[in-house]
Amino acid sequence: MDVLNKDRVHELPVQEIDVFTDTRDILAHAEKAAKRRGFQDWLICDVDAHHTETISWHELVQYIEDPVIRHQAMLFHDEKMGTASYGLNGDMGLKYQDVGGRIPHQAGIREKVDDGIHRDVTLTRRAMSALGVDYMVLFPTPMLTLGLHPQPEMEVYLGRAYNRWLIDKVLSKDDRIKTLAYLPFNVPKEAERTIEEFSGQPGVIGFCVPSTRHKPVHHNDYMRVYSMLQERDLPIAFHAAYHWQDQSLSTINRFLGMHALGFVWCNMVHLTNWILNGIPERFPKLKSIWVESGLAWVPFLMQRLDDQYLMRPSEAPQLKKLPSEYMRESCWYTTQPMETTNMKALELTLDMINAETQLLFASDWPHFDFDLPQEIYDLPFLSEQAKRNILGLNAARLFNLDPTPRKTL
């Protein structure tokens, strides 16, 4: 097979881009759409948006506690490429988010920002204003693969530094910007320390485990972590990503395929272990959120686990009901990237996951496949109350946020 046969390739031109761009220009149509739909009267919470933390690497590394590691991290900095994927993504430096220059916002270019205000505060505010969002939950981007670092202590050093930097430089400057703090999951004792230190800090509304890792979520070492979160009424989020060197996905030769499967596979494995090992029974008040895997995989997993459980219930002795019931009642899911090519399938999916109470809007801005709030608003089969819940009220209840809209459009 000639994998480079150009006759089989759908060619698209690579576009040249200016040195500077502006979030407000990129989202101008989105802002007009938000105004047309009257979103100024709706609470909208974006539960998954991103920034590129490595652009501020020179700031972030100053928060590393160990002086030797801090010095090494400073030397590692490269102004042009940052520390892309922390050297872990296995993509040989190729960058796919800009889609050949057609979606340039994360392509290493710079945006002019306001003097005296941190870059990430300015960019987040611009995105919130254009999208019609009242609260935006920020996640890192390259750091999502840090759980695969061969030195577990590096996840501890960098994860803690990131949390402290984000609180100081971004979250403390605008109470509409929130985060689910990075949890160094590979070292359970340090995860416990992180919960103790960062619970109640400005903008911290829960904790996040980047899902690209090989630690089993049901291991006994994590039971105190879950207990601490349950006691504090703080949710735990599992944020998906991809890693090309995952052997189970290593035969995939297109980013399209890796993006389609990688973001689903990691959360599918963790949620299977989460349910079958009875975590919702052991911690009935612990709230889990499954982020950036889309939704189409959830009905499949519900049906598959129910079918297998009914044949072998003795292998999941903690369960008192079907796996799908736990997935419907004690798990929350984020919308993006919401699969909309088959509306009948989407309607059934939202019904199966009890979307009116368990689904949270997420844009995934500024990644190439980001969704707008209108993706939910325009669905013909949802009631207005269901739309309001998904776009903001579910998040307000989950994170104890003020449900009063705070934006102006």
C-alpha positions in Angstrom: 0.0 0.0 0.0 1.3 3.4 -1.0 0.5 5.5 2.1 1.7 8.7 0.2 -0.4 8.2 -2.9 -1.5 11.8 -3.5 -4.4 10.7 -5.7 -6.1 9.5 -2.5 -5.5 12.6 -0.5 -8.0 15.4 -0.1 -5.8 18.4 -0.4 -6.4 21.6 1.5 -4.1 24.6 1.2 -1.9 25.5 4.2 -2.7 29.1 5.1 -0.2 31.7 6.1 -1.1 33.6 9.2 -0.2 37.0 10.6 2.1 37.3 13.6 -0.7 38.5 15.8 -4.3 37.4 16.1 -7.2 38.4 18.4 -9.7 36.3 20.2 -12.4 38.9 19.7 -12.0 38.7 15.9 -12.0 34.9 15.8 -15.2 34.8 17.9 -17.0 37.7 16.3 -19.7 35.5 14.8 -20.1 33.6 18.0 -20.7 36.8 19.9 -23.4 37.9 17.4 -25.0 34.4 17.7 -25.0 34.7 21.5 -26.8 38.1 21.4 -29.4 36.8 18.9 -30.3 34.0 21.3 -30.6 36.2 24.3 -27.8 34.6 26.3 -27.5 37.7 28.5 -30.4 36.3 30.5 -29.0 32.7 30.7 -26.4 31.4 33.2 -23.8 29.7 31.0 -20.9 27.8 32.6 -18.1 26.6 30.3 -16.8 23.6 32.2 -13.9 22.8 29.9 -11.7 25.6 28.3 -8.0 25.6 27.9 -4.9 27.8 28.0 -1.4 26.9 27.0 0.4 27.0 30.3 3.9 26.5 28.7 3.7 29.9 27.1 4.2 31.2 30.6 6.8 28.5 31.4 9.3 31.1 32.7 6.7 32.2 35.3 5.4 28.7 36.2 8.8 27.1 36.9 9.4 29.8 39.6 6.8 28.0 41.7 8.7 24.6 41.7 9.6 24.0 45.3 12.8 22.0 44.8 15.7 24.4 43.8 17.5 21.8 41.6 14.4 20.8 39.7 13.5 24.5 39.4 16.9 25.2 37.9 16.7 22.3 35.4 13.2 23.4 34.4 14.4 26.9 33.7 17.2 25.5 31.5 14.7 23.3 29.7 12.7 26.4 28.5 12.7 27.1 24.8 11.0 30.4 23.9 9.9 29.3 20.4 8.4 25.9 21.2 7.9 26.1 24.9 7.9 22.6 26.4 5.4 21.2 24.0 3.7 18.1 25.5 6.6 17.9 28.0 8.2 15.7 25.4 5.6 13.0 26.0 3.1 13.1 23.2 5.1 11.0 20.7 4.1 13.2 17.7 7.6 14.2 16.7 6.8 17.8 17.3 3.9 18.0 14.7 1.1 20.3 15.8 -2.4 19.4 14.7 -4.6 22.0 16.5 -4.1 24.7 13.9 -5.4 22.4 11.0 -2.8 23.5 8.5 -3.0 27.2 9.5 -6.8 27.4 9.1 -7.4 27.7 12.8 -4.4 29.6 14.1 -5.2 30.5 17.7 -2.8 28.0 19.3 -0.2 27.8 16.5 2.6 29.4 18.5 1.5 32.9 17.5 1.0 35.7 20.0 -2.0 37.9 20.8 -1.7 41.5 21.9 -2.9 41.8 25.5 -3.7 44.5 28.0 -0.8 46.1 29.8 -0.5 45.2 33.4 -3.0 42.2 33.1 -1.8 38.7 32.8 -2.0 37.3 29.3 -4.3 34.4 30.4 -6.6 36.6 32.3 -7.1 38.8 29.2 -7.6 36.0 26.8 -10.0 34.2 29.0 -12.1 37.3 29.6 -12.2 37.9 25.8 -13.4 34.4 25.2 -16.0 34.5 28.0 -17.4 37.8 26.6 -17.6 36.6 23.0 -19.1 33.2 23.9 -21.6 34.7 26.4 -20.2 32.7 29.3 -20.5 33.6 33.0 -18.0 31.2 34.4 -15.1 29.5 32.5 -13.2 26.5 33.9 -9.6 26.5 32.8 -7.5 23.4 32.2 -3.9 23.1 31.1 -3.0 21.7 27.6 0.5 20.1 27.3 0.3 19.1 31.0 -2.6 16.7 30.1 0.0 14.0 29.3 2.2 14.6 32.4 0.8 11.5 34.0 3.0 9.4 31.7 6.2 11.0 32.8 8.7 8.3 33.7 9.6 10.1 36.9 6.5 10.3 39.0 8.0 13.1 41.2 7.9 15.4 38.1 4.2 15.2 38.1 4.2 16.3 41.7 6.7 19.2 41.2 5.1 20.5 38.0 1.5 19.9 39.1 1.9 21.8 42.3 3.8 24.6 40.6 1.0 24.9 38.0 -1.7 25.1 40.7 0.1 27.8 42.7 1.0 29.8 39.6 -2.6 29.6 38.2 -4.1 30.7 41.5 -1.7 33.6 41.9 -1.6 34.9 38.3 -5.0 34.1 37.0 -7.7 32.8 39.3 -7.2 35.5 42.0 -7.6 38.2 39.4 -11.2 37.3 38.3 -13.6 35.3 40.3 -15.5 34.2 37.1 -12.4 32.1 36.1 -12.3 28.7 37.8 -10.3 25.5 37.7 -10.3 21.9 38.8 -6.8 21.8 40.3 -4.2 19.4 39.0 -4.1 16.2 41.1 -0.7 14.4 40.9 -2.5 11.1 40.8 0.6 8.9 40.3 1.7 9.6 43.9 -1.4 9.1 46.1 0.1 10.7 49.2 1.0 13.8 47.2 -2.6 13.8 45.8 -3.8 13.9 49.4 -1.4 16.8 50.2 -2.7 18.7 47.1 -6.3 18.4 48.3 -5.4 19.6 51.7 -3.5 22.6 50.4 -5.7 23.8 47.5 -9.2 23.1 48.7 -10.8 26.5 49.3 -8.2 28.4 47.4 -9.4 31.2 45.0 -11.1 29.7 42.0 -10.6 26.0 42.9 -13.9 24.2 42.6 -12.7 20.6 42.5 -9.7 18.5 41.3 -8.7 17.0 38.0 -6.9 13.8 37.1 -5.6 13.9 33.5 -6.8 10.6 32.2 -3.8 9.7 30.0 -2.1 7.5 32.6 -1.9 3.8 33.5 -2.6 3.9 37.2 -5.8 2.0 38.1 -8.4 4.4 39.6 -9.8 1.6 41.9 -6.5 0.9 43.7 -6.8 1.0 47.4 -4.1 3.7 47.6 -6.7 6.2 46.3 -9.5 5.5 48.7 -8.3 8.3 51.1 -8.2 10.7 48.1 -11.8 9.9 47.3 -12.8 10.1 51.0 -11.2 13.6 51.3 -13.0 14.9 48.2 -16.3 13.5 49.4 -15.9 15.1 52.8 -15.2 18.4 51.2 -18.1 18.1 48.7 -15.6 18.6 45.8 -15.9 16.8 42.5 -13.1 14.8 40.8 -12.8 15.2 37.0 -11.1 12.9 34.6 -10.0 14.9 31.6 -9.2 12.9 28.5 -6.3 13.4 26.1 -4.4 11.2 23.6 -1.0 9.7 23.5 0.3 8.3 20.3 2.7 5.9 22.0 -0.2 4.1 23.8 0.4 0.5 22.5 -3.4 -0.1 22.2 -3.6 2.8 19.8 -0.2 2.7 18.1 -1.4 1.2 14.8 -3.5 4.3 14.1 -1.7 6.4 11.4 -3.9 9.5 11.2 -4.5 12.2 13.7 -8.1 12.0 12.8 -8.3 8.5 14.1 -6.2 9.2 17.1 -8.3 12.1 18.1 -11.5 10.2 17.5 -10.5 7.2 19.7 -7.7 8.4 22.0 -9.9 10.9 23.8 -12.6 8.2 24.4 -10.4 5.2 25.2 -8.7 6.6 28.4 -12.0 7.6 30.0 -13.7 4.5 28.9 -11.1 2.3 30.7 -11.2 4.5 33.9 -15.0 4.7 34.0 -15.3 0.9 33.6 -13.0 0.3 36.6 -14.7 3.1 38.5 -18.1 1.5 38.2 -17.2 -2.3 38.3 -15.1 -1.8 41.5 -17.9 -0.1 43.3 -16.5 3.4 43.8 -20.0 5.0 43.6 -21.1 2.6 46.3 -18.1 3.2 48.6 -18.4 6.9 48.1 -22.0 7.7 47.3 -21.6 11.4 47.6 -18.5 11.7 45.5 -19.2 13.4 42.2 -17.2 12.3 39.2 -17.0 14.3 35.9 -15.9 12.8 32.6 -14.4 15.5 30.4 -13.7 15.9 26.7 -14.7 12.5 25.4 -17.9 13.5 23.7 -21.0 11.5 24.5 -21.5 8.7 21.9 -19.3 6.3 23.9 -21.5 6.4 27.0 -24.5 4.5 25.7 -22.2 1.9 24.3 -20.5 1.4 27.6 -23.8 1.4 29.5 -25.1 -1.4 27.4 -21.9 -3.4 27.3 -21.4 -3.3 31.0 -25.0 -4.1 31.8 -24.9 -7.1 29.4 -21.7 -8.5 30.9 -22.7 -7.8 34.5 -26.0 -9.7 34.2 -24.0 -12.7 33.2 -21.2 -12.4 35.8 -22.5 -10.3 38.7 -20.3 -12.2 41.2 -17.3 -10.3 39.7 -18.7 -7.0 40.8 -20.0 -7.8 44.3 -20.1 -4.2 45.5 -22.8 -3.3 42.9 -26.4 -3.1 44.1 -27.8 -2.0 40.7 -26.9 -2.1 37.0 -23.7 -0.3 35.9 -25.8 1.9 33.7 -27.7 3.2 36.7 -24.6 4.4 38.4 -23.4 6.0 35.2 -26.8 7.8 34.9 -27.2 8.8 38.5 -23.7 9.5 40.0 -21.6 10.6 37.0 -21.5 13.9 35.1 -20.4 14.3 31.5 -19.3 17.3 29.5 -20.8 18.0 26.1 -17.7 18.6 23.9 -17.2 17.4 21.3 -20.9 16.6 21.0 -21.6 14.2 18.1 -24.4 15.7 16.0 -24.4 13.8 12.8 -27.3 11.6 13.9 -29.9 13.6 15.8 -32.0 10.6 16.7 -28.9 8.9 18.2 -28.0 12.2 20.1 -31.5 12.5 21.5 -31.4 8.9 22.8 -27.9 9.5 24.2 -29.0 12.5 26.2 -32.0 10.6 27.5 -29.8 7.6 28.5 -27.4 9.8 30.5 -30.2 11.9 32.1 -28.8 15.0 30.5 -31.2 17.3 32.2 -29.4 16.8 35.5 -26.0 15.2 34.5 -24.8 17.0 31.5 -22.5 20.1 31.6 -21.8 22.5 28.7 -18.1 22.6 27.6 -16.6 24.6 24.7 -13.1 23.2 24.7 -12.0 26.7 23.5 -9.6 27.4 21.8 -9.0 23.9 20.3 -10.0 23.3 16.7 -13.1 21.4 17.5 -14.6 23.8 20.1 -18.4 24.0 20.5 -20.5 27.1 21.1 -23.4 27.3 23.6 -25.8 27.4 20.7 -25.0 23.7 20.1 -27.3 23.0 23.1 -29.6 25.9 22.7 -30.5 24.9 19.1 -31.4 21.2 19.9 -35.1 20.8 18.9 -35.9 18.0 21.3 -34.8 19.6 24.6 -37.1 21.7 26.7 -36.0 25.2 27.6 -35.5 24.1 31.2 -33.2 21.2 30.1 -31.2 23.7 27.9 -30.8 26.1 30.9 -29.7 23.2 33.1 -27.1 21.9 30.7 -25.8 25.3 29.8 -25.3 26.5 33.3 -27.6 25.4 36.1 -26.3 21.9 36.4 -22.7 23.3 36.9 -24.0 25.9 39.4 -25.4 23.1 41.5 -22.4 20.8 41.1 -19.8 23.5 41.9 -21.9 25.6 44.3 -21.8 28.7 42.0 -24.1 31.7 42.1 -26.8 30.9 39.5 -27.3 34.6 38.7 -26.1 35.5 35.2 -23.1 37.9 35.4 -22.3 38.8 31.9 -23.4 41.6 29.5 -23.8 41.1 25.8 
